[in-house]
């Protein structure tokens, strides 16, 4: 999966528990990138600001739509950029 290798064991357990709960309640979510821009670039690290539109669907309720501003931190390993962290943009 997308974030599996970037999560600690504790984070992975929390992610799996939350995912199972959402699946049990038939909640689905989609997200689309609205905009992205490079914040910082070094030889082995980078930071990208991403704005996304997220939609969550819960049976029997109207869709919940939100704008998400995220900071994606990457590191370069063997000529490949790997996601190290995804956090709200206002968190530093």
VEXLUMLUM-712842 format. One line per field, with one value per atom (N, C-alpha, C): chain; atom name; z, y, x. Coordinates in nm, 2 decimals. Layout:
BEGIN
cadena c(A:...)
atomo c(CA:...)
up c(Z:...)
north c(Y:...)
east c(X:...)
This chain:
BEGIN
cadena c(A:A:A:A:A:A:A:A:A:A:A:A:A:A:A:A:A:A:A:A:A:A:A:A:A:A:A:A:A:A:A:A:A:A:A:A:A:A:A:A:A:A:A:A:A:A:A:A:A:A:A:A:A:A:A:A:A:A:A:A:A:A:A:A:A:A:A:A:A:A:A:A:A:A:A:A:A:A:A:A:A:A:A:A:A:A:A:A:A:A:A:A:A:A:A:A:A:A:A:A:A:A:A:A:A:A:A:A:A:A:A:A:A:A:A:A:A:A:A:A:A:A:A:A:A:A:A:A:A:A:A:A:A:A:A:A:A:A:A:A:A:A:A:A:A:A:A:A:A:A:A:A:A:A:A:A:A:A:A:A:A:A:A:A:A:A:A:A:A:A:A:A:A:A:A:A:A:A:A:A:A:A:A:A:A:A:A:A:A:A:A:A:A:A:A:A:A:A:A:A:A:A:A:A:A:A:A:A:A:A:A:A:A:A:A:A:A:A:A:A:A:A:A:A:A:A:A:A:A:A:A:A:A:A:A:A:A:A:A:A:A:A:A:A:A:A:A:A:A:A:A:A:A:A:A:A:A:A:A:A:A:A:A:A:A:A:A:A:A:A:A:A:A:A:A:A)
atomo c(N:CA:C:N:CA:C:N:CA:C:N:CA:C:N:CA:C:N:CA:C:N:CA:C:N:CA:C:N:CA:C:N:CA:C:N:CA:C:N:CA:C:N:CA:C:N:CA:C:N:CA:C:N:CA:C:N:CA:C:N:CA:C:N:CA:C:N:CA:C:N:CA:C:N:CA:C:N:CA:C:N:CA:C:N:CA:C:N:CA:C:N:CA:C:N:CA:C:N:CA:C:N:CA:C:N:CA:C:N:CA:C:N:CA:C:N:CA:C:N:CA:C:N:CA:C:N:CA:C:N:CA:C:N:CA:C:N:CA:C:N:CA:C:N:CA:C:N:CA:C:N:CA:C:N:CA:C:N:CA:C:N:CA:C:N:CA:C:N:CA:C:N:CA:C:N:CA:C:N:CA:C:N:CA:C:N:CA:C:N:CA:C:N:CA:C:N:CA:C:N:CA:C:N:CA:C:N:CA:C:N:CA:C:N:CA:C:N:CA:C:N:CA:C:N:CA:C:N:CA:C:N:CA:C:N:CA:C:N:CA:C:N:CA:C:N:CA:C:N:CA:C:N:CA:C:N:CA:C:N:CA:C:N:CA:C:N:CA:C:N:CA:C:N:CA:C:N:CA:C:N:CA:C:N:CA:C:N:CA:C:N:CA:C:N:CA:C:N:CA:C:N:CA:C:N:CA:C:N:CA:C:N:CA:C:N:CA:C:N:CA:C)
up c(0.00:0.00:0.00:-0.02:-0.04:0.08:0.20:0.32:0.40:0.37:0.46:0.50:0.41:0.44:0.52:0.52:0.59:0.73:0.77:0.90:1.00:1.13:1.24:1.27:1.34:1.38:1.45:1.54:1.61:1.52:1.43:1.33:1.24:1.20:1.11:1.18:1.31:1.38:1.39:1.42:1.43:1.29:1.18:1.05:1.01:1.04:1.01:1.09:1.22:1.30:1.24:1.21:1.15:1.02:0.93:0.80:0.82:0.91:0.94:0.99:1.07:1.12:1.01:0.92:0.81:0.71:0.69:0.60:0.66:0.79:0.86:0.84:0.84:0.83:0.69:0.59:0.45:0.41:0.48:0.45:0.34:0.24:0.13:0.12:0.07:0.05:-0.08:-0.14:-0.26:-0.24:-0.31:-0.31:-0.44:-0.48:-0.60:-0.57:-0.64:-0.62:-0.70:-0.63:-0.69:-0.73:-0.65:-0.68:-0.60:-0.65:-0.57:-0.61:-0.52:-0.54:-0.46:-0.51:-0.44:-0.34:-0.22:-0.11:-0.09:-0.10:-0.08:-0.15:-0.20:-0.28:-0.24:-0.20:-0.17:-0.25:-0.24:-0.31:-0.27:-0.15:-0.10:-0.03:-0.02:0.05:-0.02:-0.01:-0.07:0.01:-0.01:0.06:-0.05:-0.05:-0.15:-0.08:-0.11:-0.06:-0.15:-0.10:-0.19:-0.13:-0.22:-0.18:-0.25:-0.17:-0.23:-0.19:-0.27:-0.24:-0.20:-0.08:-0.03:-0.01:-0.05:-0.04:0.04:0.15:0.22:0.21:0.18:0.16:0.27:0.35:0.45:0.42:0.42:0.38:0.47:0.40:0.47:0.50:0.46:0.49:0.36:0.36:0.24:0.24:0.12:0.11:0.19:0.26:0.33:0.24:0.21:0.12:0.20:0.18:0.25:0.16:0.18:0.12:0.22:0.17:0.26:0.21:0.30:0.27:0.34:0.26:0.31:0.28:0.36:0.33:0.32:0.20:0.18:0.18:0.27:0.28:0.21:0.13:0.05:0.07:0.05:0.05:-0.07:-0.12:-0.24:-0.20:-0.25:-0.23:-0.36:-0.41:-0.53:-0.65:-0.67:-0.78:-0.78:-0.66:-0.65:-0.53:-0.55:-0.44:-0.36:-0.23:-0.15:-0.05:-0.02:0.07:0.21:0.29:0.43:0.53:0.49:0.59:0.51:0.56:0.51:0.63:0.63:0.75:0.71:0.80:0.76:0.73:0.64:0.60:0.71:0.80:0.91:1.02:1.02:1.12:1.08:1.16:1.13:1.24)
north c(-0.12:0.00:0.12:0.24:0.36:0.41:0.40:0.45:0.34:0.22:0.11:0.11:0.14:0.14:0.27:0.37:0.50:0.50:0.40:0.41:0.32:0.37:0.29:0.18:0.08:-0.03:0.02:0.12:0.18:0.25:0.33:0.41:0.31:0.20:0.11:0.04:0.00:-0.06:0.04:0.16:0.26:0.28:0.28:0.30:0.18:0.06:-0.06:-0.07:-0.03:-0.02:0.08:0.20:0.30:0.25:0.19:0.14:0.03:-0.06:-0.17:-0.11:-0.01:0.05:0.12:0.19:0.26:0.16:0.05:-0.05:-0.12:-0.15:-0.21:-0.12:0.01:0.10:0.14:0.08:0.10:0.25:0.31:0.45:0.44:0.53:0.53:0.68:0.69:0.83:0.84:0.95:0.98:1.12:1.14:1.27:1.30:1.43:1.47:1.59:1.59:1.70:1.82:1.93:2.06:2.13:2.13:2.20:2.14:2.16:2.11:2.20:2.23:2.31:2.27:2.28:2.25:2.35:2.31:2.40:2.41:2.30:2.29:2.17:2.18:2.07:2.07:1.96:1.93:1.81:1.77:1.66:1.53:1.52:1.39:1.41:1.53:1.56:1.66:1.65:1.75:1.76:1.88:1.90:1.96:1.91:1.96:1.99:2.11:2.15:2.10:2.03:1.97:2.02:2.07:2.10:2.00:1.93:1.83:1.86:1.80:1.81:1.66:1.65:1.51:1.50:1.38:1.35:1.22:1.22:1.10:1.07:0.94:0.90:0.79:0.83:0.74:0.70:0.57:0.54:0.61:0.66:0.73:0.88:0.93:1.07:1.14:1.27:1.34:1.33:1.34:1.34:1.45:1.43:1.53:1.57:1.70:1.75:1.84:1.83:1.92:1.95:2.06:2.10:2.06:1.99:1.94:2.00:2.07:2.13:2.04:1.98:1.88:1.92:1.88:1.89:1.74:1.71:1.58:1.59:1.52:1.51:1.39:1.41:1.30:1.28:1.17:1.14:1.06:1.09:1.02:0.90:0.78:0.66:0.59:0.57:0.50:0.56:0.69:0.76:0.76:0.72:0.72:0.81:0.89:0.97:0.89:0.88:0.80:0.90:0.88:0.95:0.91:1.01:0.99:1.03:1.13:1.18:1.26:1.26:1.34:1.41:1.54:1.61:1.73:1.78:1.90:2.01:2.10:2.20:2.30:2.32:2.42:2.36:2.23:2.16:2.16:2.21:2.21:2.14)
east c(0.08:0.00:0.09:0.02:0.10:0.18:0.13:0.20:0.26:0.24:0.29:0.43:0.52:0.66:0.71:0.62:0.66:0.60:0.52:0.46:0.54:0.54:0.60:0.50:0.54:0.45:0.32:0.34:0.23:0.13:0.19:0.11:0.04:0.10:0.04:-0.08:-0.06:-0.17:-0.29:-0.26:-0.37:-0.44:-0.36:-0.41:-0.50:-0.45:-0.53:-0.66:-0.66:-0.78:-0.88:-0.83:-0.92:-0.98:-0.90:-0.94:-1.05:-1.03:-1.12:-1.26:-1.25:-1.37:-1.45:-1.38:-1.45:-1.51:-1.44:-1.49:-1.61:-1.61:-1.72:-1.85:-1.83:-1.94:-1.97:-1.90:-1.92:-1.89:-1.79:-1.75:-1.65:-1.66:-1.56:-1.52:-1.40:-1.34:-1.26:-1.27:-1.19:-1.12:-1.01:-0.95:-0.89:-0.89:-0.83:-0.74:-0.63:-0.53:-0.58:-0.59:-0.62:-0.50:-0.40:-0.27:-0.16:-0.04:0.08:0.20:0.28:0.40:0.52:0.64:0.76:0.79:0.81:0.85:1.00:1.06:1.21:1.26:1.38:1.45:1.59:1.64:1.78:1.83:1.95:2.00:1.93:1.89:1.83:1.70:1.65:1.52:1.44:1.31:1.22:1.09:1.03:0.90:0.81:0.68:0.59:0.46:0.40:0.27:0.16:0.06:-0.04:-0.18:-0.27:-0.40:-0.49:-0.58:-0.66:-0.81:-0.90:-1.04:-1.08:-1.13:-1.16:-1.31:-1.36:-1.51:-1.52:-1.60:-1.62:-1.77:-1.80:-1.94:-1.97:-2.08:-2.13:-2.27:-2.31:-2.44:-2.55:-2.65:-2.76:-2.73:-2.61:-2.58:-2.53:-2.54:-2.49:-2.34:-2.28:-2.13:-2.07:-1.96:-1.88:-1.76:-1.76:-1.65:-1.56:-1.43:-1.34:-1.22:-1.16:-1.03:-0.92:-0.82:-0.71:-0.58:-0.51:-0.38:-0.27:-0.19:-0.09:0.05:0.14:0.29:0.34:0.39:0.45:0.60:0.66:0.81:0.86:0.96:1.02:1.17:1.22:1.36:1.40:1.52:1.57:1.65:1.61:1.69:1.71:1.83:1.86:1.78:1.79:1.72:1.57:1.51:1.37:1.33:1.22:1.17:1.07:1.08:0.99:0.93:0.80:0.72:0.77:0.81:0.85:0.74:0.66:0.56:0.46:0.33:0.23:0.16:0.16:0.11:0.03:-0.06:-0.13:-0.03:-0.06:0.03:0.07:-0.02:0.01:0.09:0.12:0.20:0.34:0.43:0.57:0.65)
